[in-house]
Amino acid sequence: IGSYSIKAVELKHSKKSDSAFEVKKIGYELLPHDAIVEGTIIDSASVVETIKMVFDENKIKTKDVVISISGNSVIIKKISLPSMESEELAESIIWEAKHNIPYPYEETNVDYAIIEPPEGTSDRNLDILLVAAKKDKISNYSNVVNQANKSLEAIEVDVFALQNAAEINYPEVINSNTVAIVNLGANITNVIIIEKGNPQLFRDLSIGGSFFTENLSKDLSIGF
């Protein structure tokens, strides 16, 4: 769900391999102007109708949906903690979240993933990716999916969705090099730098294609 359009891809497991996927259907529909502004859904009715249209026009049968989000309401932090039991780790994560997130902890949904250390590393510390998203952002997006009569299975973060897609398609490249992935959207540009499969830097920049279009429009006195 972007600020300019809604894209959908229906995937199915490949018969050749359980870890491979085949693209079954692809859908793309433009949103009305300003239906979503700076990552916030302003006109939910239009977004709901557009989601339905993407499915209907492209004969996408499945109702199970995964979406991804980004922007100022999503915080990603990389932290390091000493090795500990899983129960202790869960408590430490809550403590770290409360001290690393610029929003009240009660207003956010928090998740984390342990980054596997490179082979041959003797470091006993745990590198952890801490991800927090504001609850109002999550409800903002989950509501339109539910209102479109779809079942929301999971919410991903844009930069990690990009990494997952790259790893599935180019495992040798991603796991043996340092790679930057840039996704230029209408209002947000996602950037992630991956070193041998491990995410090292992630940014959501509040600038995209619409910024350039608007400035060209003004400078040349022509329509958007």
N, C-alpha and C positions, 0 to 999 in steps of 0.2 A: 504494500500500500504506500505509494509515493505521493508527493504533493501535486504531481502533474498527471499521473495515470496510475491505474491498477494493473498489475501483471499477475498472471497465474500460470503455473506449470504443473501438470499432472504427471507424476512419475509412477512407474511400476518396477518391481524387481526384475532384473534380467534373468532369463532362463539359463544363461551361461554361468552366472556367478551370483551368489547371495549378496556380495558386496558391491555389485554393479547395478546400475539403474538404466531404464530406458524411458525416454520422453514419450508420453502418450498423447498429450494435448498441450497446446500453448494458447493463452488468451491475453489480450491487451486492449484496454479501453481507457480513453481520456476522461479525466474528471472535470467537472465544471470549475472555472477559474475561482480561486480562493475557497474551494471546498475544504482544503487543508492548508493552513498557514503556519509556517515555521514548526511543522511537526505536530500541530494540534488540529484535530478534526473540528471544523467550524460548522459545516453543513452535513450532519450525520445522515440525514435522509438521502442526500445525493450519493454519498459514499456507499450506503447500503444498496441502493438501486444499481450502482455501477458494479459492485461485487456480484450481484445477481446476474447482471448483463454479461459479465465475463464468463460466468459458468454456463448460462443459457446459450449465448451466441456460439460458444466453442464446444458445446455438448460435453462439458466436463461433468462426469457422473458422481464422483466421490464427494462426500460432504465433510470429510476429515481435512482440516486445514492447519498449516503451520505458517505463522507470519513472523516478520522481524521488525524491530524498531531501532531508532537511533535518535541522536539530537541531545539537547541540553538536559533532558530528563533522564538520560541514561548515563550512569557513571561506571567507568571501568578502572580498576586499580590493580596493580601488580604488587603483591606484598610477599614478604619472606618470614616464615615462622619456623621455630625449632621443631624437629620431628616429635610427634606425639600421637596418642591414641585418638581414634575417631571421635569419641565423646568429648574429649578435651578440645579437639580441633574445632568442633561445632561451636563450643562456648567461646573459644578464642576468635573465631570468625565474626561472631556477633559483636564482640568487644571491638575488634578492628573496624568493622563496618560502622559502628557508632562514632568512631574517631576519624574515619577517612571519607565519610560521605557528607557533603555540604547540606543535606536535608535531614530533618528529624527521622530517626530510624523507623518509627512507627508509620511514617508516610511512604515507606519504600518496600518493595519486594527485593530480597537479596538472594543471590545464588553464588556458588563458587566452583572452581575446578582446580585440581592439583595438576601442575605442569610437570610432566615427566622430565627428570634431568637428563642431559646428554650422556651417552654411553661413556663409561670411564671416569665419570665425575665422582669425587669422594665427598662432596659437600653433603652434610647431613641435614641441612635445612630444607624446608618445603617451600617451593615457589608456588604461589597461589594466585589465580585470577579471581578477583572479587568483582562481581557485577551487581549493580543496584539500579532499579528502575522505579520511578515514582508511581505509586498506585493509581493516581488519577490518569496518568499516561496509559497504563496497562488497561484500565477499565474503559478509557476513551476508545481504544482500538478493539478490545475484545467485544465491546457492546455492538459495534457495527457488524462484526463477523457473526455474532449470535443472532442479530436482527435479520441478517441475510439467510437465516436458517442453515448455517454451517456449524460444524462442531470444531471448536478450537482445541487442538491437541497440544500445542506448545507455542511459546514465544521465544524467538531467538534474537540476538543482537546483530545488526547489519554486518559489522566487520567480521564477526565469526561465521556468519552465513557465507560471506565471500571466501573466507579461509577454507571452510568445509568444501565448498564447490571446487576450489582450486586443488585441494588435496585429493579429491575423488578423481579429478580429470588429469592432473599432472603430478602424481605422487613423487616421481623421481626428481622433478624440478624443485618442488616445495621442500622435500626432506633433505636435500643436499646443498641448497643454496640459500642466500639471503635475498628475499623477494619482497617488493612493494606492490600492493594491490590498491588501485585507486578506482572508486566508483563515483562517477560524476553524475549527480542527480539534478533535479530542477532547482531545489533550494538547499540541499545538503550534499556535501562531498565526503564520502567515507574513505579513510586511508588506514591501511594496516601494513606493518612491516613484519615479516616472518623470517626468523633465522632457523634454518634446518628444522622446520616444522613447529617451532615455538614462537608464539606471538610476542613481539618485543615492544611495539609502539602502536597505538591506536588513537585516531582522532576523527571526530565528526566536525567538519568545517561548515560554518553557516554561510556558504556561498555555493552557487551552482549555475546551471545553464540559464535560469531565469534572470539572474543578475546581469549577465552579459547581454541578453536579449533586451532587457529594459534600458540599459545604458546605450545600446546601439539605437534603439527606438527613439530615445530622447535626442541623442546627438544628430541623428539623420532626419528627425521629424517625420518618422514613418510609424505606422501601426505596429503593435506588438507582434 
